[in-house]
Amino acid sequence: MIHRRRWGSTFDALRTPNFRWYWLGRLTSLASFQMHTVAQGWLVYELTGSALSLSWVSSSRSIAMLLFSLYGG
């Protein structure tokens, strides 16, 4: 009984409609961000055929995210 109750209360927040919409929107946003990252890398590689160019684009994106996240919190 204790395990059911503990797991049952884990997702209680999803019973609130506004939080459920927020969670679904955030999940969609993260999925589209990942698709954009893959598509950008694919495009760079298709246009240049160079793994070095792909690494430069990926590295610059990662460095920018790191720097802005440190500033923005």
Long-range contacts (C-beta under 8 A, 24 or more apart in sequence): 37-61
